[in-house]
């Protein structure tokens, strides 16, 4: 299915070799109601205009409205910036879910690193190394603010405390 254009009640998302994976996008929650998706080695950030389109903690889909489906950002989303730093394609994304750290986003990459981003400041605050192959999965704890787990293509899981 081709991405919709703005004329078709949607926003166009540029194709990238990594855009087929469901782990390549996530909705931020709380005061940083923002949508992040991977496009090659860059993370693109979109903010729904009008705010309040995000869903509850733990649910990574936007709330349903009459103008948008739950699988894509609101039609009135605006470009909020990019996060650039990985040296190879971004393969996983996960926002921190606990109060006080909702502004943090983790990204995994084929460059074998996990990066911790401050979305509010649009900067990388930490690079986590330890994988020998592509990082393909990320998850953050809904209860422990600085806890995340990453998994790589070889099956290795690493637990991170990033606080």
PyMOL commands that set and color helices and strands:
alter all, ss='L'
color gray80, all
select helices_A, chain A and resi 6-8+22-24+30-32
alter helices_A, ss='H'
color red, helices_A
select strands_A, chain A and resi 25-27+35-39+42-48+77-84+90-95+104-109+113-118+123-129+135-140+147-152+157-161
alter strands_A, ss='S'
color yellow, strands_A
deselect
rebuild
show_as cartoon
